């Protein structure tokens, strides 16, 4: 089966765990949270309850660190039966603030890829999460000048991508998405007949994990590094790549 990239005009990049480190900080914060609540419950139970509350709160708070902080506070109150002290609540808030103040650590090869591809394509960022936090990370990353457009969406489903492509006035066949999440960055694009390249990160939030079970034909490529996309996307006439 062949994938033809010759019609691509716009390349979208996911942000968190595609351009820079993100999920690692959530895992570290979960460990700190479990330590703070250790007098009340086991770490495993705390982790389970926090995940459940985050999913329940997505329609209210959306994705991102701020919703994560609020979910931690809610679970702390619930697990402690509202007996948790102000000092611990303050410590939980500080865990979240520390996340918001983390330096932006670019993944290997990201800037080289953007610098190379920006000569031949319009590059955009398509990310979900808190607008203020994502803007902060983009500015701190030093990557802003490579991007023609920044799109922060509430979710990454087929409808979100279709709306974006209409806004950009391009056909699905002219769009390529690069990201680490099969659920958010790959499968929705395949479903609307656009292109996608999967570059997994070493850790993935359980909410973003999917099992395809061969439900989807192999219409996308999986790379071990974002640098591996460069040979695929050089502007060579009639370039066709075989899976």
Residue, then its C-alpha position, 0 to 999 in steps of 0.5 A: x500500500x502506497x502513501x502519496x505525500x506530494x499533495x501536502x500543503x499544510x503540516x500540523x504538529x501536536x504540541x505536548x509530547x510531540x514538540x516538547x516534554x509534557x506527560x512526564x511532568x504529570x506523572x511526577x505530579x501524581x507521585x507528589x500528590x500520592x505522597x501528600x495523601x498517603x495518610x488517607x489512602x494507598x497510592x494506587x487508589x489515589x491514582x485511580x480516583x484522580x484519573x476518574x475525577x479528571x475524566x468526569x471533569x473534562x466537560x467542565x474544565x477541559x484538558x490541561x494543568x488547571x483542570x488537573x489541579x482542580x481535580x487534585x483538590x477535589x479528590x483530596x477533600x473527598x478522600x480525607x472526608x473534608x478533613x485535609x488541612x490548609x497546608x496540604x491544600x496549599x502544597x497541592x496547589x504548589x504542585x500545580x504551579x510548579x507544573x505551570x512554571x516548568x521550563x519547555x524542554x524540546x524533544x530531539x530534532x524538533x527545531x531541525x525538522x521545523x526549520x527544514x519543512x518550513x521552507x516548503x510547507x505551511x506549518x501549524x500547531x494543533x493542540x488541546x488544553x488551556x489556552x494561556x498555558x499552551x501560549x506560554x509554552x509556545x513562546x518559551x519554546x522559541x518555535x513561534x516563528x516557524x508556525x503560520x497558525x496556532x489552533x488550540x481546540x477543546x478536543x481533537x475529533x473529526x469535527x474539530x479537524x474538519x472545521x480547521x481545514x475549512x478555516x484553512x481552505x484546504x482539502x483533507x488530502x492536502x493536510x498532514x498531522x504529526x503527533x504522539x497520540x493515536x486517539x487524538x492526532x492520527x485516527x481522526x485524520x485517517x477518518x476524514x481522509x487526511x494524512x497522519x504520522x505517528x511519533x510515539x512518546x515514551x509515556x502516554x496518558x491512559x485516556x489517550x491510549x487506544x487499541x486498534x485491533x486492526x480496525x483501521x487499515x495501515x494508512x499512516x506511518x509510525x516513526x521512532x523520532x520526529x527526524x524520521x519524517x524528513x526523508x518522507x517529506x522532501x519536495x521531490x516530484x512524484x515521491x511515493x512511499x511504501x509502508 
